[in-house]
Each structure stands twice: as structure tokens, then as C-alpha cells.
Amino acid sequence: MDHAGGGRGTAVAPSRLGIGAAAVAVASAVTSAFGYLVPVLGARTLNASDLGALATVLAIAGIVAVPSMGLQIAVAVHRAKQPGATARRAGWLTAAACAALVAMLAPVADALLDVPAPVILLLAVYTGAIVPAGRWLGELQGDERFLRLALGMSVLAAGRYGGLSAGLLLGAGLTGSMLIGTATALLIPAVLPVLTRAVRGVRAGMTITARQVFTACSATLAMLVVSYADFLLARHLLPGHESGAYAVGTVLTKGAIWAPQVVTVLLLPRLAKGSRRALIVALGLVTASGTILVTASAVAGGLAFRFAGGENYVALGRYAPVFAATGALYALVFVLINAQVAAGAKWPSAPLWAGTGLLVVVAEFVVPHTLQAIMWCATGTALLILVATAVPTIARHRRARVPARTG
């Protein structure tokens, strides 16, 4: 049985945990591969302007659909602490809010971001289909049902990226690819509930609260906003060909961020139960992953840019370690933020929002509007946020280790 509750449930056997870890790792790899495939295909099938527009669409989708990840985190944490807790309407309400926010961009998207309004409206429907997945994935994650979770992650990845990839391969262009991608995404909320129907132990009166969902969503949204902020600034401040080149570099950043995602997925239920060892293990594994990726980028930067964007971007290979280092730093930040959410911190996203504001001010008004300047600003921001996030996490764990005085 791959089910495990909180303190009252049964622990996952080490052998099953290992199998589940492997399955989630494969599912994460599938998700990453699909995520890389879309911009890679876009770089080969679209002109520079449409490539930048596609990257902008993907950035907006990533930012606004982040509440799905926050919903998953909130449900997983709550369910790990209270086996059988439910989300019920939270997923659909969150999805409706996200879709509405995207639709509100339609009147200004063409002038502000050079993205056609019909594409934004399709993106709104696309987002609304993706967001509620967080509820079902969170239930599986909190129960440590990792085999089913891995299958659910694969379904989400296929629905999120499969249609877009098919549209680009068929030469449907930006709007046509978004239409196909949206139609495919609508299959996600029809398939994922099937995976959770066998979940037992649901208890009345233990529904997750709006505050729990809001805290996790705001933290996750802040994580994605800050990780995409440099690209959006590049799109705004740089000429079209340079912003397209920057978009290729951010593929490496996202790879370094999400490559160790499986670590947090597996250990979040343990973090929710206050395991200090789980936090140490997570930070160690993510640090190792980042070190490997940055080193590989330094050795084969040209190859990395060729793979990410094609032959025209090989000359930018010398910047590959910087983009990878930015992602590696944010990967560590994300572990710490998840640990704070699991521990019940009230404002875990504060350093992220402050860092985003600082990045915008510096990039807009202080440094030259060049690819190199924005790139280094992003790396410096990631380092500052890591320090600002680590300090309260360390302080919290030190306080937890001090026994309460009596008398």
C-alpha cells in the first residue's frame, strides 16, 4: 500500500519510497522534457518576434498557473498533518480567479507585450484547465502515494505541453499552437480525478482553510514571479533579437531550478511533520544538483545554447554558467520557502517580493539595458534572496531546538 497519513497513518516502507522516488523522478524528467520542448520547437519554427511572444505567453502561464502549485503544496502539507483533509471547492475557485486575471490582460497585451489578444484569451482557458490539478496532486503527495502522484504529474505535463508541441511541429504558428494546446489542456481536469477516487479516510470538518491556500499560493507565485522577472524585463528593455536570445538563456535557468524538484516533492510531507533531517537532506541534494549543472554549463556552454535555441545562439555559450547559477540559487530558495510554508510561517514570500521589486528598479533605472547587465542583476538578486530566506529558516530551527524553560 502506498498510502501514508500523518502521525496517525502508516509510514511508507523504504522500498516503496524508493520506487515512488524513482517514479516521481521520471515524471519530473518527463515534465521538464515537455517544458523544454516547447521553446526549443518554437526557436526552430517561429521567427524571432513570435518566439519572444511564445516565451512571453509561457512566462505568463507559468506565473498565473503557479497557484496550482501553491494549492498542491497547501493540500499536501495539510493532508500530511491531518490525514483525510480535503480541498473540495478550493481548486475550482483558484482556477476561476487565475483565468479571470489572464483574461484581463487581453485589452493591453498587444500594446504592452506584443502578444495578440486572441492568444491571451486562449491562455486564460488554458490556465483555468491547469490550475485545479493542484488539488488532486496535493492529495496524492500528502498521502505519500508517490506512484499515483508520478502518473498524475505525467498526465499534467502531457496536457500542458503536448498540444503546444504538436501545434509547433505541425507549423500551426503561435495562435494555432495555442488553440491546440488549450484543447489538450482541457483534458487534464477530466483525467486527474480518476487517480484520486480510491483515496480513503476522507473526514468531514477537516477542509483546508482559505488562509492555508493563500499562504502557499502567494509563496509559490512569488517564487515564479522572481524567477521569470528577468526574462520579462529583457522582453521589455531589450530589442527583439536580444530578448529572444535572453529567452534561450532562461531555458538553462529553468532547468537548474526544476531539475531537483523531485527532492522537495518527496520530502515536503516530512517537512510538514517538522523533520529537521528532511530539510538538511533536501538542501544537500539540491546543492549537489546545482553544482553539477553549473559545472556542466561552464564546460559545455556552447552545446547547451545550441540545444536550447539552435546554431544561431552558440556564441552566447560563455554566459551559460551564469544562467545556470541563477537557477541553482533559486532552487535552494524554493526548498527553504517550502520548508517555511510547511512550518506555518505567516509571510514566507516577503523576501521574494522585495527581491523582485529590487530587480525591477535596478534593471530599469540603474544598469545599462543590455543582455549582460540584466543577466547579472538576476544572479545577484537570486543570491540576496537566498540569504534573506535562509536567515529566518535557520532562526526558526534554532528556536525549535531550544527546550522550553519551566518554573
Secondary structure, 3 states (H helix, E strand, C coil): CCCCCCCCCCCCCHHHHHHHHHHHHHHHHHHHHHHHHHHHHHHHHCCHHHHHHHHHHHHHHHHHCHHHHHHHHHHHHHHHHCCCCCCCCHHHHHHHHHHHHHHCCHHHHHHHHCCCHHHHHHHHHHHHHHCCHHHHHHHHHHCCCHHHHHHHHHHHHHHHHHHHHHHHHCCCHHHHHHHHHHHHHCCHHHHHHHHHCCCCCCCCCCCCCHHHHHHHHHHHHHHHHHHHHHHHHHHHHCCHHHHHHHHHHHHHHHHHHHCCHHHHHHHHHHHHCCCHHHHHHHHHHHHHHHHHHHHHHHHCHHHHHHHHHCHHHHHHHHHHHHHHHHHHHHHHHHHHHHHHHHCCCCCCCHHHHHHHHHHHHHHHHHCCCCHHHHHHHHHHHHHHHHHHHHHHHHHHHHHHHCCCCCC
